[in-house]
Amino acid sequence: MNATGQFALLLKITRSHEIARRYFVVNGFDGALTTLGIIVGFYHAGDSTVPVIVSACLGAAIALGISGISSAYISEAAERSKALRELEEAMITDLAESAHGRAARLIPIAIALVNGLSPFVLALLIIAPLWFSPLFASIPLQPLEISILVALVVIFLLGVFLGRVSGRFWLLSGLSTLLIALATGVIIWLVSPG
């Protein structure tokens, strides 16, 4: 069995694909909404340069990524270790080299990477228009406005994904997450000085 097949087996044994999917959406939503909030705040202030905005968003993305990786790894490793120990006690055998033992070691790493990389990658996607702002010179929108639109699309698509997973109508689910993003943007706009 190749490495991909072994990893798929470990996911199946531990039923971790659901946990990874949940972490992807939850932390991805956090990353997208945080980045949207930073961009809306800068847009409302109106006097910041693109490098300053990119630095602030990148700092938040890195912090969310590191926080997501470390917190998920610590909690998942503890849970997997506990589950393996209980299984070993029930079976009265050492399972360190079994599929369950490999799962206890590898699944926390995989889940931690999903948990940390989802907010980081989505934040990078949202700030990409700021990096490439010279390419948008002919577009009537400002780079910050394009980034806000990208953030809203990303958040809508996360809602669509959740709708498909839950069996809810995808459009309603997407619109629900979009409404949360819009409400967040309005609140930031209203409370920001300027």
C-alpha positions in Angstrom: 0.0 0.0 0.0 1.4 3.4 -1.0 1.7 6.4 1.4 -1.5 8.0 0.3 -3.4 4.7 0.8 -1.9 4.3 4.2 -2.8 7.8 5.2 -6.4 7.3 3.9 -6.5 4.1 6.1 -5.4 6.1 9.1 -8.0 8.7 8.5 -10.7 6.0 8.2 -9.6 4.2 11.3 -9.7 7.4 13.4 -12.6 9.1 11.5 -10.4 12.2 11.4 -11.5 13.5 8.0 -14.5 15.0 9.8 -12.3 16.7 12.3 -10.0 18.0 9.6 -12.9 19.3 7.6 -14.3 21.1 10.7 -10.9 22.6 11.5 -10.5 23.7 7.9 -13.8 25.6 7.9 -13.6 27.0 11.4 -10.1 28.3 11.2 -10.4 29.2 7.5 -13.5 31.3 8.4 -11.5 32.9 11.3 -8.6 33.8 8.9 -10.9 35.2 6.2 -13.0 37.2 8.7 -10.0 38.5 10.5 -8.3 39.6 7.3 -11.6 41.2 6.1 -11.8 43.1 9.4 -8.2 44.4 9.1 -8.8 45.5 5.5 -12.1 47.2 6.3 -10.5 49.1 9.2 -7.7 50.3 7.0 -10.1 51.2 4.1 -12.2 53.2 6.6 -9.1 55.0 7.9 -8.2 55.9 4.4 -4.6 57.0 4.9 -2.5 53.8 5.0 -0.2 52.5 2.3 -0.5 49.1 0.7 2.8 47.8 2.4 1.5 48.7 5.8 -1.9 47.0 5.2 -0.1 43.9 3.7 2.2 43.8 6.8 -0.7 43.9 9.2 -2.7 41.3 7.3 0.4 39.1 6.9 1.2 39.4 10.6 -2.3 38.3 11.5 -2.2 35.4 9.0 1.1 34.2 10.4 -0.2 34.4 14.0 -3.4 32.6 13.1 -1.4 29.9 11.3 1.0 29.3 14.1 -1.7 29.4 16.7 -3.8 27.0 14.7 -0.9 24.5 14.1 0.3 24.5 17.7 -3.1 24.5 19.4 -4.5 21.7 17.2 -1.3 19.6 17.5 -1.2 19.9 21.3 -4.9 19.0 21.8 -5.0 16.3 19.1 -1.8 14.6 20.2 -3.1 14.5 23.7 -6.5 13.0 22.6 -4.9 10.5 20.3 -2.4 9.4 22.9 -5.2 8.9 25.5 -7.3 6.9 23.0 -4.3 4.7 22.1 -3.5 4.1 25.7 -7.1 3.1 26.5 -7.2 0.8 23.5 -3.9 -0.8 24.6 -5.2 -1.3 28.1 -8.4 -2.9 26.7 -6.4 -5.2 24.4 -3.6 -5.8 26.8 -1.0 -5.2 24.1 1.5 -2.6 22.8 0.0 -1.0 19.7 2.8 1.5 19.0 3.7 -0.1 15.7 0.2 -0.9 14.6 -2.0 1.3 12.4 -3.6 2.7 15.5 -0.1 3.7 16.8 0.8 5.3 13.5 -2.5 7.2 13.5 -1.8 8.4 17.1 1.5 9.9 15.8 0.5 11.1 12.3 -3.1 12.3 12.5 -2.3 15.1 15.0 0.3 16.5 12.6 -2.1 16.4 9.6 -5.0 18.0 11.6 -2.6 20.6 12.9 -1.5 21.5 9.4 -5.1 21.8 8.2 -6.0 23.9 11.2 -3.0 26.3 10.8 -2.7 26.4 7.0 -6.4 27.1 6.3 -6.5 30.6 7.8 -3.0 31.4 6.5 -3.7 30.4 2.9 -7.1 32.1 2.8 -5.6 35.3 4.2 -2.9 35.2 1.5 -5.6 34.8 -1.1 -7.5 37.8 0.3 -4.5 40.0 0.4 -3.2 38.9 -3.1 -4.9 41.9 -4.8 -2.8 44.2 -2.6 0.4 42.5 -3.6 -0.6 42.7 -7.3 -2.1 46.1 -7.1 -0.1 47.4 -10.1 -1.8 44.9 -12.3 -5.2 46.3 -11.4 -4.4 49.9 -12.6 -7.0 49.7 -15.3 -9.8 48.4 -13.0 -12.1 51.1 -11.5 -11.8 49.5 -8.1 -9.1 50.2 -5.5 -6.9 47.2 -4.4 -8.5 47.4 -1.0 -12.0 47.1 -2.5 -10.9 44.1 -4.6 -9.5 42.5 -1.4 -12.8 43.1 0.4 -14.7 41.5 -2.5 -12.3 38.5 -2.5 -12.8 38.1 1.2 -16.6 38.1 0.8 -16.4 35.5 -2.0 -14.1 33.3 0.1 -16.5 33.5 3.1 -19.5 32.8 0.8 -17.7 29.8 -0.6 -16.9 28.5 2.9 -20.7 28.7 3.6 -21.4 26.9 0.4 -19.0 24.1 1.4 -20.7 23.9 4.8 -24.1 23.7 3.1 -23.0 20.8 1.0 -21.5 19.0 3.9 -24.6 19.4 6.1 -27.1 18.8 3.4 -28.5 22.3 3.7 -29.3 24.3 0.6 -25.9 25.6 -0.5 -27.1 29.0 -1.5 -28.8 29.6 1.9 -25.7 28.4 3.7 -23.4 30.7 1.6 -25.7 33.7 2.1 -25.7 33.0 5.9 -21.9 33.2 6.1 -21.9 36.2 3.7 -24.3 38.0 6.0 -22.0 37.4 9.0 -19.1 38.9 7.0 -21.2 41.9 5.9 -22.4 42.5 9.5 -18.8 42.3 10.7 -17.7 44.8 8.1 -20.5 47.2 9.1 -19.7 46.9 12.8 -16.0 47.6 12.1 -16.9 50.6 9.9 -19.2 52.0 12.6 -16.9 51.7 15.5 -13.7 52.7 13.7 -12.6 56.4 14.3 -12.3 58.4 11.2 
